[in-house]
Amino acid sequence: FIPKDTVLFGNSRGTFMDPNSGWPNTSVFNPERFMKDGSLNVPDGFIPFGIGKRRCLGEVFAKANLFLIIAGLLHTFNFRTVPGDPPQLEVMEGLTAGVKPFKMIVSLR
């Protein structure tokens, strides 16, 4: 039983990163996992913006902005890791999750 007016937060990181979730190699960056026969194939279980009537209203805006920002950065700069100092993929927990800060070499294209 959940009392009325209780605020609940879904743990999407726990869902996506759980080794028993059916997602193979959850700690490995692998965009190809969303490709099938050369086309985008996003599994039904991938719900970063929620589902149903409470789904995030800003999803389209967020995706468009992410595309423009990342495309602009990749068009303008080269990004490299520091030789001998690879980034650690240990996650920092909080309201949002992210990797711990790391050093990069950024140069103009």
C-alpha positions in Angstrom: 0.0 0.0 0.0 1.3 3.4 -1.0 -0.2 6.4 0.9 -2.0 9.1 -1.0 0.2 12.0 -2.3 3.4 9.9 -2.0 6.0 10.9 -4.5 7.7 8.0 -6.2 10.8 8.0 -8.4 11.6 5.2 -10.8 15.1 3.9 -10.7 15.9 3.8 -14.5 19.6 3.3 -13.8 18.9 0.3 -11.7 16.6 -1.0 -14.5 19.1 -0.4 -17.3 22.3 -1.4 -15.5 21.1 -4.5 -13.7 22.9 -7.5 -15.2 19.8 -9.6 -14.8 17.7 -7.2 -16.8 18.3 -8.9 -20.1 20.5 -6.0 -21.4 23.9 -7.6 -22.4 27.1 -6.0 -21.1 25.4 -3.1 -19.4 28.6 -1.3 -18.4 29.9 -1.2 -22.0 29.2 1.7 -24.3 27.6 0.0 -27.3 25.2 2.0 -29.5 24.9 -0.9 -31.9 22.7 -2.6 -29.4 19.9 -0.3 -30.7 20.5 -1.2 -34.3 19.1 -4.1 -36.3 19.7 -4.7 -39.9 21.0 -1.1 -40.3 17.9 0.5 -38.8 17.2 1.9 -35.4 15.6 -0.7 -33.1 14.8 0.5 -29.6 13.6 -2.2 -27.3 10.3 -1.7 -25.5 12.1 -1.8 -22.2 14.1 1.3 -22.9 12.1 4.1 -21.3 14.5 7.0 -20.3 11.6 9.5 -20.4 9.0 7.4 -18.7 5.8 5.9 -19.9 2.1 6.5 -19.9 0.3 9.7 -19.1 3.2 10.9 -16.8 5.7 10.6 -19.7 8.1 13.6 -19.8 6.7 16.4 -21.9 10.1 17.7 -22.8 11.3 14.5 -24.5 11.2 15.9 -28.1 12.8 19.2 -27.0 15.5 17.4 -25.0 16.4 15.0 -27.9 16.5 17.9 -30.4 18.7 20.0 -28.1 21.1 17.1 -27.3 21.5 16.4 -31.0 22.2 20.1 -31.8 24.6 20.6 -28.9 26.6 17.3 -29.5 26.7 17.8 -33.3 28.0 21.3 -32.8 30.7 20.2 -30.4 31.8 17.3 -32.6 31.8 19.5 -35.7 34.0 22.1 -33.9 36.4 20.1 -31.7 38.4 16.9 -31.5 38.1 15.0 -28.2 40.8 12.6 -26.9 41.5 11.0 -23.6 44.8 11.8 -21.9 47.3 9.1 -22.8 47.9 6.8 -19.8 45.0 8.3 -17.9 41.8 6.7 -19.2 38.4 7.8 -17.8 37.0 5.6 -15.0 33.4 4.6 -15.6 32.5 4.6 -11.9 29.1 6.2 -11.5 28.4 9.1 -9.1 25.0 8.6 -7.6 22.5 11.4 -6.9 19.3 12.8 -8.3 20.9 12.2 -11.7 23.7 9.8 -12.3 27.0 10.5 -14.1 30.6 9.4 -14.3 33.2 10.9 -12.1 35.1 13.9 -13.7 38.0 13.0 -15.9 40.6 14.8 -18.0 40.3 15.1 -21.8 42.3 16.8 -24.5 40.1 19.1 -26.5 41.4 20.8 -29.7 39.9 22.8 -32.5 39.3 20.8 -35.8 
